[in-house]
Amino acid sequence: MTTIDYIGFDIHKKTISFCAKAPDGAILEEGTIPSLRNRLLAWAKARPRPWIGAMEATLFTGWIYDFLKPLAQELKVAHPPMLKAIAVAKKKNDKVDARMIADLLRCNLLPECYMAPVAIRDLRRVLRYRNLVLRQATRIKNRIAGLLMETGTAYNKGRLHGKAYFSELLGSLQEMPPSVVELLKLSRGQLELFAVIQRRLLKGLNEHPDLSERVMRLQTIPGVGEILALSWALEVGEVGRFASIGQAASYCGLTSAQHNSAGTEQRGPISKQRNKHLQTILIEAAKLAPRRNPQLAVVHERELQRGDRNRATLAVARKLVAYLMAVDKGGKRFAMRARTEVAA
């Protein structure tokens, strides 16, 4: 019978600490490998026996996971917040972390997290970069307004970032210092560059055949636009991994933290364990969706009477998650259900 090694990896930017253990827990080998593809390949090919590996999810886990997966019998990624055995250990270093991950893997106690397919992760990276560009563009817009206010210049807030109006405004500036005029021109040039980058990134995403079909189907939901549909498809990955709407809502950060002890249950604020990218876009979409979707308008009005606007926005966001899951799992265009009146 072939013996299988259980290997735990503690990953960092420049090095990877590993610990290989036998099924009985005996340490077979441990050490450190540089985070280089050729060194990692040489190490993996030199393994004397088949092996199963596990690593914690970090910024650098993706490429290492993709690189080692074909060389291992099985490779898993651990959920960082759930690795309490490492987080609260009295003695913590790379060697101890690698040993602990190997033990959790060997005893089948590793809290595994979802790893999306490579194609989804590549497209997700592009979308997140687009979101970064959008945030930078917003900062530049605020800085343009700030420069005008610093010099006491009146401007039309609604038209400020229009190309024609901005050109007229620059032409009318007489007493403004030349340095401020130059900064305004540079800022406008950055905005136009960011707009080109955004269009190029979105065009590249929409040219992907499977993704574009999925996004078009999600956009049949009233109140769901292109960015929300893209964010849902790429951040969720495979929607079948959610068994219920509640799980999906929790992943999106739309549920509160729960503390239950001795029969007493307390609800805290919105949990920090969530996909922040999906949470942000869902909350923003939920503020506008009731204007385009009558059913969401009913949900918003009902929750608004029970509480404040934040509660109403969260309720709409949860309903959007339910719609998105139904369309994504069913593979069909959205169809609004007619409300049936029940006789008293």
QUITAKA-V458489 format. One record per residue. SS is DSSP state (alpha for helix, beta for strand, coil for the rest). PHI is phi in whole degrees, -180 to 180 (999 if undefined). OMEGA is omega as a letter, one per 30 degrees, with the letter a starting at -180 (NA if undefined). Layout:
BEGIN
[[SS & PHI & OMEGA] [SS & PHI & OMEGA]]
END
This chain:
BEGIN
[[coil & 999 & a] [coil & -77 & l] [coil & -84 & l] [coil & -109 & l] [beta & -87 & l] [beta & -112 & a] [beta & -119 & l] [beta & -104 & a] [beta & -116 & l] [beta & -111 & a] [beta & -99 & l] [coil & -133 & a] [coil & -63 & a] [coil & -109 & a] [beta & -136 & l] [beta & -129 & l] [beta & -89 & a] [beta & -135 & l] [beta & -142 & l] [beta & -102 & a] [beta & -125 & l] [coil & -79 & l] [coil & -57 & l] [coil & -86 & l] [coil & 98 & l] [coil & -69 & l] [beta & -77 & a] [beta & -93 & a] [beta & -165 & l] [beta & -152 & a] [beta & 174 & a] [beta & -132 & l] [beta & -120 & l] [beta & -64 & a] [coil & -80 & l] [coil & -128 & a] [alpha & -61 & a] [alpha & -67 & l] [alpha & -71 & l] [alpha & -68 & l] [alpha & -65 & l] [alpha & -63 & l] [alpha & -65 & a] [alpha & -66 & a] [alpha & -71 & a] [coil & -86 & l] [coil & -65 & a] [coil & -76 & a] [coil & -136 & l] [coil & -60 & a] [beta & -145 & l] [beta & -117 & a] [beta & -121 & l] [beta & -148 & l] [beta & -146 & l] [beta & -83 & l] [coil & -74 & l] [coil & -136 & l] [coil & -64 & a] [coil & -103 & a] [alpha & -70 & a] [alpha & -54 & a] [alpha & -70 & l] [alpha & -68 & l] [alpha & -61 & a] [alpha & -64 & a] [alpha & -73 & a] [alpha & -89 & a] [alpha & -57 & l] [coil & -67 & a] [coil & -96 & a] [coil & -112 & l] [coil & -67 & l] [beta & -160 & a] [beta & -136 & a] [beta & -125 & l] [beta & -120 & a] [beta & -91 & l] [coil & -80 & a] [alpha & -56 & a] [alpha & -63 & a] [alpha & -87 & l] [coil & -85 & a] [alpha & -63 & a] [alpha & -61 & l] [alpha & -87 & a] [alpha & -64 & a] [coil & -106 & a] [coil & -66 & l] [coil & -70 & l] [coil & -108 & a] [coil & -134 & l] [coil & -152 & a] [alpha & -61 & a] [alpha & -66 & l] [alpha & -65 & l] [alpha & -62 & l] [alpha & -63 & l] [alpha & -64 & a] [alpha & -66 & l] [alpha & -64 & l] [alpha & -63 & l] [alpha & -67 & l] [alpha & -63 & l] [alpha & -67 & a] [alpha & -64 & a] [coil & -92 & a] [coil & 59 & l] [coil & -117 & a] [coil & -71 & l] [coil & -77 & a] [beta & -77 & l] [coil & -113 & a] [coil & -78 & l] [coil & -116 & a] [coil & -68 & l] [coil & -57 & a] [alpha & -58 & a] [alpha & -61 & l] [alpha & -66 & a] [alpha & -67 & l] [alpha & -65 & l] [alpha & -69 & l] [alpha & -62 & l] [alpha & -61 & l] [alpha & -65 & a] [alpha & -64 & l] [alpha & -67 & l] [alpha & -67 & l] [alpha & -61 & l] [alpha & -64 & l] [alpha & -63 & l] [alpha & -61 & l] [alpha & -63 & l] [alpha & -65 & l] [alpha & -65 & l] [alpha & -63 & l] [alpha & -64 & l] [alpha & -64 & l] [alpha & -67 & l] [alpha & -61 & l] [alpha & -64 & l] [alpha & -70 & l] [alpha & -61 & l] [alpha & -63 & l] [alpha & -65 & l] [alpha & -63 & l] [alpha & -67 & l] [alpha & -69 & l] [alpha & -62 & a] [coil & -101 & l] [coil & 69 & a] [coil & -94 & l] [coil & -78 & a] [coil & -153 & l] [coil & -89 & a] [coil & -61 & a] [coil & -71 & a] [coil & -109 & a] [coil & -55 & a] [coil & -96 & l] [coil & -79 & a] [alpha & -63 & a] [alpha & -66 & a] [alpha & -64 & a] [alpha & -64 & l] [alpha & -65 & l] [alpha & -63 & a] [alpha & -64 & l] [alpha & -63 & a] [alpha & -69 & a] [alpha & -92 & a] [coil & -79 & a] [coil & -108 & a] [coil & -99 & a] [coil & -76 & l] [coil & -58 & a] [alpha & -57 & a] [alpha & -63 & l] [alpha & -70 & l] [alpha & -61 & l] [alpha & -65 & l] [alpha & -65 & l] [alpha & -64 & l] [alpha & -65 & l] [alpha & -64 & a] [alpha & -65 & l] [alpha & -64 & l] [alpha & -63 & l] [alpha & -65 & l] [alpha & -61 & l] [alpha & -65 & l] [alpha & -65 & l] [alpha & -62 & l] [alpha & -64 & l] [alpha & -64 & a] [alpha & -62 & a] [alpha & -61 & a] [alpha & -62 & a] [alpha & -66 & a] [alpha & -66 & l] [alpha & -66 & l] [alpha & -63 & l] [alpha & -63 & l] [alpha & -68 & a] [alpha & -72 & l] [coil & -81 & l] [coil & -76 & a] [alpha & -61 & a] [alpha & -65 & a] [alpha & -67 & a] [alpha & -64 & l] [alpha & -65 & l] [alpha & -65 & a] [alpha & -66 & l] [alpha & -62 & l] [alpha & -67 & l] [alpha & -68 & a] [coil & -73 & l] [coil & -73 & l] [coil & -76 & l] [coil & -60 & a] [coil & 101 & l] [coil & -105 & l] [coil & -100 & a] [alpha & -63 & a] [alpha & -69 & l] [alpha & -64 & l] [alpha & -63 & l] [alpha & -64 & a] [alpha & -63 & l] [alpha & -63 & a] [alpha & -63 & a] [alpha & -88 & l] [alpha & -79 & l] [alpha & -76 & a] [coil & 77 & l] [coil & -98 & a] [alpha & -66 & l] [alpha & -64 & l] [alpha & -74 & l] [coil & -97 & a] [coil & -81 & a] [coil & -150 & l] [alpha & -65 & l] [alpha & -61 & l] [alpha & -64 & l] [alpha & -65 & l] [alpha & -64 & l] [alpha & -66 & l] [alpha & -62 & a] [coil & -83 & l] [coil & 74 & a] [coil & -111 & l] [coil & -123 & a] [beta & -87 & l] [beta & -68 & a] [beta & -117 & l] [beta & -128 & a] [beta & -126 & a] [beta & -150 & l] [coil & 55 & l] [coil & 80 & l] [beta & -107 & a] [beta & -113 & l] [beta & -127 & l] [beta & -109 & l] [beta & -97 & l] [beta & -71 & l] [beta & -56 & a] [coil & -66 & l] [coil & -82 & l] [coil & -85 & a] [coil & -161 & l] [coil & -88 & a] [alpha & -66 & a] [alpha & -67 & l] [alpha & -70 & a] [alpha & -59 & a] [alpha & -62 & a] [alpha & -70 & l] [alpha & -68 & l] [alpha & -65 & l] [alpha & -65 & l] [alpha & -67 & a] [alpha & -67 & l] [alpha & -76 & a] [alpha & -107 & a] [alpha & -59 & a] [coil & -59 & l] [coil & -74 & a] [coil & -112 & a] [coil & -128 & a] [alpha & -60 & a] [alpha & -66 & l] [alpha & -69 & l] [alpha & -65 & l] [alpha & -65 & l] [alpha & -61 & a] [alpha & -63 & a] [alpha & -66 & l] [alpha & -62 & a] [alpha & -73 & l] [alpha & -67 & l] [alpha & -72 & a] [alpha & -86 & a] [coil & -155 & a] [coil & -103 & a] [alpha & -67 & l] [alpha & -63 & l] [alpha & -64 & l] [alpha & -66 & l] [alpha & -64 & l] [alpha & -63 & l] [alpha & -64 & l] [alpha & -66 & l] [alpha & -63 & l] [alpha & -65 & l] [alpha & -66 & l] [alpha & -62 & l] [alpha & -62 & l] [alpha & -63 & l] [alpha & -64 & a] [alpha & -61 & l] [alpha & -65 & a] [alpha & -63 & a] [alpha & -69 & a] [alpha & -68 & l] [alpha & -74 & a] [alpha & -76 & a] [coil & 70 & a] [coil & -126 & l] [coil & -64 & a] [coil & -72 & l] [coil & -132 & a] [coil & -72 & l] [coil & -80 & l] [coil & -76 & l] [coil & -76 & l] [coil & -101 & l] [coil & -88 & l] [coil & -101 & a] [coil & -69 & a] [coil & -75 & NA]]
END
